Amino acid sequence: MKHRKLETYGWIGIAALLLAVAGCAAPQKIQKPATLFYPDPPDLPRIQFLTSFTGAKDIEVPKSAFDLFIIGERESESRLDKPYGIAVHQGKIYVCDTNRTVMIFDLEKRKYGPLQGAQGMGKLIQPLNIRVDADGNKYVVDTVRRQVIVFDKNDFYAKAFSIPREGKPVDAVPFEDRLYVTDIKNGEVVVLDIKTGSVLKAFGQGDPGERLHLPTNLAFDRDGILYVSDGGKFQIFKFDRDGHFRGTIGRHGSEAGAFARPRGVAVDRENRLYAVDAAFENIQIFSTEGQMFMYFGKGSLGTGGLYLPAKVAIDYENKKYFEKYVDPNFEMEYLLFVTNQFGTKMVNVYAFGKEKGKKYPKEEELAEKLRETFQKEQKEKPSEKKDEGE
């Protein structure tokens, strides 16, 4: 009897200790990050960094000390590993974690977890890119399966499409009744019937100046022009929906408007083209005619920084979830989501907009200013080299 009482008191003591620790772990008020704008002052701000997501801790209600003691938590399973593609739809952020599956940040339910239908026939091995159409269907490109896997509006597996010539798909974008897929192995864009998956045509292997080499990411503008980033030619190629060549944007180089490692592309409703460069660790913004008028992002592991960025996505429908982060003097027009493949802040969220009450210069004027700055830097280079003894 004496031993039984001691055992009972022992369990009561442990329970009391756990409850005390849990009480001490009351959620603390989250501090907003320091306000960060692009471009730097004194230029008027166009883009504000809002917040970032890397795993469950960034969205879920914090677990109490009691829950952590009883259930535990494996850090490797509660955060992204190596993200690339991203899409946003109806309060959910879909991220292709290339070493795992598609992971979802549910902004409404404040939950983080894998795509439900990515099992069985829908199992993903190395998902690279994802797109969501207006009906909520998801098109996920898996580079190991070498297929585009389709999930329905409820995130369940629907079907899978393959491309011919044993190709290697890396991105896919739906447009009207077609699905456009980049084949990096054969250097072309393959066009599929979006219902049946049958091949309608392929393009990108025309004359030398119009020929794709290593096509990767895709985006359509409001006029039906397709933009294809090419990692082998360091350019963005333009085609119409039928595959006719319409020109290129950028070139290989280190100056404004040039590329070193072009990756994801996206186009907003005003036909501004966003292009990620993984080497420069920034996103350059062009007119669809190829005039670059600004860029944002800096190589950094800190707040708002980019570390091997991969993809950019534009979203107009989910601003309500991020209004609390917007500076009171800044008017948000739409959201920008950028993935970092490494680091501690893997999905950065930015707002594109304007400072209230300010008159902004035209984008053509900004492009001219960038050109003048570049020309000035070019003129100064010979004297700098001379000082260096070259």
Secondary structure, DSSP 4 states (H G I P E B T S, - for coil): -HHHHHHHHHHHHHHHHHHHHHHHTPPPPPPPPPPEEESPTTSPP-EEEEEEE-BGGGTSPPPPHHHHHHT---GGGSB-SSEEEEEEETTEEEEEETTS-EEEEETTTTEEEE-TT-SGGG--SSEEEEEE-TT--EEEEETTTTEEEEE-TTS-EEEEEE-STT--EEEEEEETTEEEEEETTTTEEEEEETTT--EEEEES-SSGGG--SSEEEEEE-TTSEEEEEETTTTEEEEEETT--EEEEE--BSSSTT-BSSEEEEEE-TT-EEEEEETTTTEEEEEETTS-EEEEE--B-SSTT-BSSEEEEEEESS-GGGTGGGS-TTEEEEEEEEEEESSSS--EEEEEEEEETT-PPPPHHHHHHHHHHHHHHHHHHHHHHHHHTT-
